[in-house]
Amino acid sequence: MTTSPLFYQAGPAMPEVSHGHGVFLWDTQGKEYLDGCAGAISCNLGHGRQDIRNAMLAQLDRVAFTYRTQFENAPAVALAEALVEMTEGELEKVFFVSSGSEAVESAIKLARQYYVARGESQRRHFVSLRPSYHGSTLGALGLTGYQPLEAPFVSITSGSIKVPGPDFYRQTDGGRDAYIRRVLDETRAAIEVAGGDTIIAIVIEPVGGASTGARLVDKDYLEGIRRLCDEFGCLLIFDEVLCGVGRTGTWFAYQQWGVAPDLLTTAKGLGAGYYPVGALLCREAIVETVMANGGFQHGHTYAGNPLACATGLAAVEAIRREGLLDNVQARGAQLRQGLEALQSRYPWIGDVRGLGLLWGVELVMDPVEKTPFPAEANLYARVTALAKAEGLLIYPRRTLNGLAGDHFLVSPPFTISESETELLLERLARALDRLDREVVASLIA
Ligand code: PMP
């Protein structure tokens, strides 16, 4: 066999990775890449860390795997305690999984079981945003409002009621307050059509990632959503798989707006890219109700194993010990300034948005009308390839159906230094300059 037996997605041939250290990766040809997106927004502490390695080795030397129904294990308890503390005790219970999709599946099933246990089996709908991304398994995909991924599967997922998420970039006249009211009114109307007593939960990414390019909610919107949940007696779920565990400069993104959920999913950065570990956090009353009625009918073999939890614990301890949330905020401010400077250079950079070290850059054909570039131009892929050629990794996406256009995420590891942030911006500037001359000039002319 001449080609690799692996298959993932269609795309250009990839270099083979050799090794990584700090915010850098090298391929087997010796080329250096600055990891400007922390892999898939997961390698939050950079590559090649000895402290994580040592914690993993120490755990491997004791025991790698035990099953959650046979043994309690100290790293799992300690990591769960750390997660509860990160929510300042708002969410008291933790259920471990191995990925973001599993965390979302767990949230879906726990929330449904909660209402079944309460004798409210008629509650069967979830409300989620368009666009949004909640994962690739069928339940999580059902919540996802991201057309290219949904399309082949709509008839075999349970789906959800999709409502527009706030898009402050494309918000039209009437001002921010009126806009939020309109978005909330649309959400309420969709709930009322289905019947308020059929809703299990509203599911929201406080900062969007893969689907929206770091689109943000705001306090008024979240408070409005919380009020709707309370009014209709349903739960509020925040999907912080991507934006949780410090990425936005606070342990969880929702803390920036002070509106707490009933359930929260997190994963990606929890194991910092060293081992898969994710978690569902939730209020104690939900768990008590489910446990008093036969228990949670759900679980995955590798959930909460000692090696996974020791890795997650080492990552959380490193963030604490090194004061990395402060660095996320400081480098985030530097990144924002640099990205906004690039925006002022190129009119086709329509929007720069984000928090902490999670920044989205949206590219538009017409900055006044905010119209996306034609899909065939594949701008999101072109900019990513040019950045890679310049030695910078960024995370590309396009949202179709006029919801947004080409965008990319800049989301380096929390450990990035001031000079490395400058280097990131220099490499990005070179890639954008080439994009302007080699691609955009002919599209806009
Ligand atoms: N939810 C959100 C908000 C995500 O960003 C992702 C991953 N991009 C997922 C869920 C799914 O996580 P995983 O890929 O680990 O299954």
Boltz pocket constraint, residues with backbone or C-beta under 6 A from the ligand:
constraints:
  - pocket:
      binder: B
      contacts: [[A, 40], [A, 98], [A, 99], [A, 100], [A, 101], [A, 102], [A, 104], [A, 133], [A, 134], [A, 135], [A, 136], [A, 205], [A, 209], [A, 210], [A, 239], [A, 240], [A, 241], [A, 242], [A, 267], [A, 268]]
      max_distance: 6.0
